[in-house]
Amino acid sequence: MLKTFIQRPVLSTVISIIIVVLGIIGLMTLPVEQYPDIAPLPYGYQPPIVEPMQK
């Protein structure tokens, strides 16, 4: 199967374009209610302090 894609690069390109187009159509038609919930950061969350490395 991999040999088919190597011998026919146009087929690979067409399949890639179809996948991208279907993904864009899916994004456009998916209602906002079906997007996953994103949890907010906890109150008072502080990112870790990054200290420079010593040589």
N, CA, C and O atoms as a printed pandas DataFrame, in Angstrom:
     atom_number atom_name residue_name chain_id  residue_number  x_coord  y_coord  z_coord
0              1         N          MET        A               1    0.824   -1.185    0.000
1              2        CA          MET        A               1    0.000    0.000    0.000
2              3         C          MET        A               1    0.874    1.258    0.000
3              4         O          MET        A               1    0.572    2.226   -0.698
4              5         N          LEU        A               2    1.940    1.241    0.772
5              6        CA          LEU        A               2    2.846    2.377    0.796
6              7         C          LEU        A               2    3.473    2.594   -0.570
7              8         O          LEU        A               2    3.718    3.729   -0.981
8              9         N          LYS        A               3    3.731    1.494   -1.271
9             10        CA          LYS        A               3    4.316    1.580   -2.605
10            11         C          LYS        A               3    3.379    2.314   -3.567
11            12         O          LYS        A               3    3.837    3.038   -4.451
12            13         N          THR        A               4    2.068    2.125   -3.392
13            14        CA          THR        A               4    1.082    2.800   -4.247
14            15         C          THR        A               4    1.195    4.312   -4.106
15            16         O          THR        A               4    1.151    5.040   -5.098
16            17         N          PHE        A               5    1.343    4.784   -2.857
17            18        CA          PHE        A               5    1.432    6.229   -2.637
18            19         C          PHE        A               5    2.745    6.796   -3.149
19            20         O          PHE        A               5    2.799    7.954   -3.562
20            21         N          ILE        A               6    3.790    6.005   -3.129
21            22        CA          ILE        A               6    5.074    6.472   -3.649
22            23         C          ILE        A               6    5.037    6.532   -5.174
23            24         O          ILE        A               6    5.575    7.460   -5.777
24            25         N          GLN        A               7    4.400    5.537   -5.794
25            26        CA          GLN        A               7    4.345    5.500   -7.250
26            27         C          GLN        A               7    3.326    6.487   -7.815
27            28         O          GLN        A               7    3.446    6.908   -8.966
28            29         N          ARG        A               8    2.331    6.858   -7.021
29            30        CA          ARG        A               8    1.284    7.768   -7.497
30            31         C          ARG        A               8    1.168    8.971   -6.554
31            32         O          ARG        A               8    0.283    8.998   -5.698
32            33         N          PRO        A               9    2.041    9.952   -6.699
33            34        CA          PRO        A               9    1.995   11.109   -5.802
34            35         C          PRO        A               9    0.727   11.946   -5.972
35            36         O          PRO        A               9    0.303   12.610   -5.026
36            37         N          VAL        A              10    0.117   11.929   -7.149
37            38        CA          VAL        A              10   -1.119   12.686   -7.365
38            39         C          VAL        A              10   -2.234   12.094   -6.510
39            40         O          VAL        A              10   -3.033   12.833   -5.934
40            41         N          LEU        A              11   -2.292   10.768   -6.424
41            42        CA          LEU        A              11   -3.293   10.110   -5.591
42            43         C          LEU        A              11   -3.110   10.525   -4.132
43            44         O          LEU        A              11   -4.093   10.802   -3.444
44            45         N          SER        A              12   -1.878   10.571   -3.655
45            46        CA          SER        A              12   -1.603   10.991   -2.289
46            47         C          SER        A              12   -2.061   12.422   -2.052
47            48         O          SER        A              12   -2.640   12.724   -1.009
48            49         N          THR        A              13   -1.806   13.299   -3.008
49            50        CA          THR        A              13   -2.204   14.693   -2.886
50            51         C          THR        A              13   -3.717   14.826   -2.847
51            52         O          THR        A              13   -4.253   15.573   -2.029
52            53         N          VAL        A              14   -4.406   14.112   -3.719
53            54        CA          VAL        A              14   -5.873   14.185   -3.777
54            55         C          VAL        A              14   -6.479   13.672   -2.469
55            56         O          VAL        A              14   -7.413   14.278   -1.942
56            57         N          ILE        A              15   -5.962   12.575   -1.947
57            58        CA          ILE        A              15   -6.482   12.038   -0.684
58            59         C          ILE        A              15   -6.240   13.026    0.456
59            60         O          ILE        A              15   -7.110   13.209    1.307
60            61         N          SER        A              16   -5.077   13.659    0.481
61            62        CA          SER        A              16   -4.781   14.649    1.520
62            63         C          SER        A              16   -5.724   15.839    1.432
63            64         O          SER        A              16   -6.212   16.320    2.455
64            65         N          ILE        A              17   -5.984   16.315    0.225
65            66        CA          ILE        A              17   -6.895   17.443    0.039
66            67         C          ILE        A              17   -8.312   17.060    0.469
67            68         O          ILE        A              17   -9.006   17.865    1.089
68            69         N          ILE        A              18   -8.738   15.860    0.152
69            70        CA          ILE        A              18  -10.079   15.410    0.555
70            71         C          ILE        A              18  -10.185   15.371    2.079
71            72         O          ILE        A              18  -11.202   15.786    2.635
72            73         N          ILE        A              19   -9.161   14.883    2.752
73            74        CA          ILE        A              19   -9.187   14.830    4.218
74            75         C          ILE        A              19   -9.261   16.233    4.816
75            76         O          ILE        A              19  -10.005   16.463    5.769
76            77         N          VAL        A              20   -8.502   17.159    4.265
77            78        CA          VAL        A              20   -8.525   18.537    4.763
78            79         C          VAL        A              20   -9.889   19.172    4.530
79            80         O          VAL        A              20  -10.426   19.831    5.420
80            81         N          VAL        A              21  -10.452   18.980    3.344
81            82        CA          VAL        A              21  -11.766   19.560    3.036
82            83         C          VAL        A              21  -12.835   18.979    3.950
83            84         O          VAL        A              21  -13.689   19.717    4.439
84            85         N          LEU        A              22  -12.805   17.676    4.190
85            86        CA          LEU        A              22  -13.778   17.068    5.099
86            87         C          LEU        A              22  -13.616   17.598    6.522
87            88         O          LEU        A              22  -14.608   17.776    7.228
88            89         N          GLY        A              23  -12.394   17.851    6.947
89            90        CA          GLY        A              23  -12.161   18.431    8.270
90            91         C          GLY        A              23  -12.721   19.837    8.375
91            92         O          GLY        A              23  -13.323   20.190    9.390
92            93         N          ILE        A              24  -12.532   20.644    7.341
93            94        CA          ILE        A              24  -13.072   22.006    7.347
94            95         C          ILE        A              24  -14.601   21.973    7.351
95            96         O          ILE        A              24  -15.235   22.746    8.068
96            97         N          ILE        A              25  -15.188   21.088    6.561
97            98        CA          ILE        A              25  -16.649   20.951    6.549
98            99         C          ILE        A              25  -17.141   20.523    7.935
99           100         O          ILE        A              25  -18.164   21.014    8.411
100          101         N          GLY        A              26  -16.417   19.615    8.573
101          102        CA          GLY        A              26  -16.796   19.182    9.912
102          103         C          GLY        A              26  -16.739   20.315   10.920
103          104         O          GLY        A              26  -17.615   20.423   11.778
104          105         N          LEU        A              27  -15.719   21.162   10.829
105          106        CA          LEU        A              27  -15.625   22.305   11.739
106          107         C          LEU        A              27  -16.757   23.295   11.516
107          108         O          LEU        A              27  -17.281   23.869   12.471
108          109         N          MET        A              28  -17.131   23.496   10.273
109          110        CA          MET        A              28  -18.190   24.461    9.966
110          111         C          MET        A              28  -19.570   23.965   10.400
111          112         O          MET        A              28  -20.428   24.767   10.768
112          113         N          THR        A              29  -19.785   22.665   10.359
113          114        CA          THR        A              29  -21.120   22.145   10.641
114          115         C          THR        A              29  -21.298   21.698   12.088
115          116         O          THR        A              29  -22.429   21.445   12.502
116          117         N          LEU        A              30  -20.227   21.591   12.872
117          118        CA          LEU        A              30  -20.338   21.141   14.253
118          119         C          LEU        A              30  -20.879   22.270   15.120
119          120         O          LEU        A              30  -20.290   23.350   15.159
120          121         N          PRO        A              31  -21.990   22.039   15.815
121          122        CA          PRO        A              31  -22.534   23.093   16.675
122          123         C          PRO        A              31  -21.594   23.392   17.847
123          124         O          PRO        A              31  -20.842   22.524   18.292
124          125         N          VAL        A              32  -21.649   24.618   18.330
125          126        CA          VAL        A              32  -20.771   25.042   19.415
126          127         C          VAL        A              32  -21.033   24.208   20.671
127          128         O          VAL        A              32  -20.115   23.983   21.460
128          129         N          GLU        A              33  -22.248   23.756   20.864
129          130        CA          GLU        A              33  -22.590   22.967   22.049
130          131         C          GLU        A              33  -21.817   21.648   22.084
131          132         O          GLU        A              33  -21.625   21.077   23.158
132          133         N          GLN        A              34  -21.377   21.163   20.938
133          134        CA          GLN        A              34  -20.685   19.882   20.898
134          135         C          GLN        A              34  -19.171   20.011   21.036
135          136         O          GLN        A              34  -18.467   19.002   21.063
136          137         N          TYR        A              35  -18.662   21.240   21.124
137          138        CA          TYR        A              35  -17.231   21.413   21.373
138          139         C          TYR        A              35  -16.930   20.941   22.792
139          140         O          TYR        A              35  -17.783   21.077   23.669
140          141         N          PRO        A              36  -15.755   20.396   23.042
141          142        CA          PRO        A              36  -15.442   19.951   24.409
142          143         C          PRO        A              36  -15.302   21.136   25.357
143          144         O          PRO        A              36  -14.881   22.221   24.958
144          145         N          ASP        A              37  -15.662   20.911   26.613
145          146        CA          ASP        A              37  -15.524   21.956   27.623
146          147         C          ASP        A              37  -14.050   22.135   27.960
147          148         O          ASP        A              37  -13.289   21.171   28.036
148          149         N          ILE        A              38  -13.670   23.387   28.159
149          150        CA          ILE        A              38  -12.303   23.700   28.545
150          151         C          ILE        A              38  -12.343   24.194   29.977
151          152         O          ILE        A              38  -12.974   25.210   30.271
152          153         N          ALA        A              39  -11.685   23.492   30.854
153          154        CA          ALA        A              39  -11.688   23.860   32.264
154          155         C          ALA        A              39  -10.794   25.074   32.472
155          156         O          ALA        A              39   -9.674   25.118   31.962
156          157         N          PRO        A              40  -11.283   26.061   33.221
157          158        CA          PRO        A              40  -10.432   27.227   33.502
158          159         C          PRO        A              40   -9.310   26.842   34.470
159          160         O          PRO        A              40   -9.400   25.849   35.192
160          161         N          LEU        A              41   -8.275   27.640   34.462
161          162        CA          LEU        A              41   -7.173   27.396   35.392
162          163         C          LEU        A              41   -7.654   27.622   36.818
163          164         O          LEU        A              41   -8.497   28.488   37.052
164          165         N          PRO        A              42   -7.137   26.862   37.769
165          166        CA          PRO        A              42   -7.541   27.051   39.164
166          167         C          PRO        A              42   -7.218   28.462   39.638
167          168         O          PRO        A              42   -6.237   29.066   39.202
168          169         N          TYR        A              43   -8.055   28.980   40.538
169          170        CA          TYR        A              43   -7.849   30.328   41.064
170          171         C          TYR        A              43   -6.526   30.387   41.816
171          172         O          TYR        A              43   -6.238   29.522   42.643
172          173         N          GLY        A              44   -5.747   31.378   41.536
173          174        CA          GLY        A              44   -4.469   31.544   42.212
174          175         C          GLY        A              44   -3.359   30.676   41.628
175          176         O          GLY        A              44   -2.295   30.542   42.232
176          177         N          TYR        A              45   -3.597   30.093   40.469
177          178        CA          TYR        A              45   -2.569   29.254   39.848
178          179         C          TYR        A              45   -1.386   30.114   39.455
179          180         O          TYR        A              45   -1.543   31.157   38.820
180          181         N          GLN        A              46   -0.211   29.670   39.834
181          182        CA          GLN        A              46    0.999   30.373   39.457
182          183         C          GLN        A              46    1.878   29.417   38.663
183          184         O          GLN        A              46    2.181   28.321   39.133
184          185         N          PRO        A              47    2.287   29.819   37.471
185          186        CA          PRO        A              47    3.171   28.939   36.694
186          187         C          PRO        A              47    4.499   28.768   37.429
187          188         O          PRO        A              47    4.901   29.644   38.195
188          189         N          PRO        A              48    5.169   27.663   37.202
189          190        CA          PRO        A              48    6.439   27.423   37.884
190          191         C          PRO        A              48    7.480   28.469   37.500
191          192         O          PRO        A              48    7.496   28.974   36.378
192          193         N          ILE        A              49    8.334   28.777   38.445
193          194        CA          ILE        A              49    9.399   29.760   38.214
194          195         C          ILE        A              49   10.551   29.038   37.525
195          196         O          ILE        A              49   11.026   28.006   38.000
196          197         N          VAL        A              50   10.985   29.583   36.422
197          198        CA          VAL        A              50   12.081   28.984   35.664
198          199         C          VAL        A              50   13.359   29.697   36.038
199          200         O          VAL        A              50   13.482   30.911   35.872
200          201         N          GLU        A              51   14.313   28.932   36.546
201          202        CA          GLU        A              51   15.584   29.517   36.917
202          203         C          GLU        A              51   16.620   29.150   35.865
203          204         O          GLU        A              51   16.593   28.042   35.330
204          205         N          PRO        A              52   17.530   30.064   35.563
205          206        CA          PRO        A              52   18.554   29.736   34.568
206          207         C          PRO        A              52   19.460   28.611   35.049
207          208         O          PRO        A              52   19.748   28.492   36.240
208          209         N          MET        A              53   19.896   27.805   34.121
209          210        CA          MET        A              53   20.785   26.685   34.461
210          211         C          MET        A              53   22.199   27.221   34.686
211          212         O          MET        A              53   22.657   28.133   33.997
212          213         N          GLN        A              54   22.866   26.634   35.659
213          214        CA          GLN        A              54   24.238   27.021   35.923
214          215         C          GLN        A              54   25.174   26.071   35.200
215          216         O          GLN        A              54   24.925   24.868   35.116
216          217         N          LYS        A              55   26.252   26.631   34.683
217          218        CA          LYS        A              55   27.223   25.797   33.966
218          219         C          LYS        A              55   28.192   25.164   34.919
219          220         O          LYS        A              55   29.083   24.427   34.495
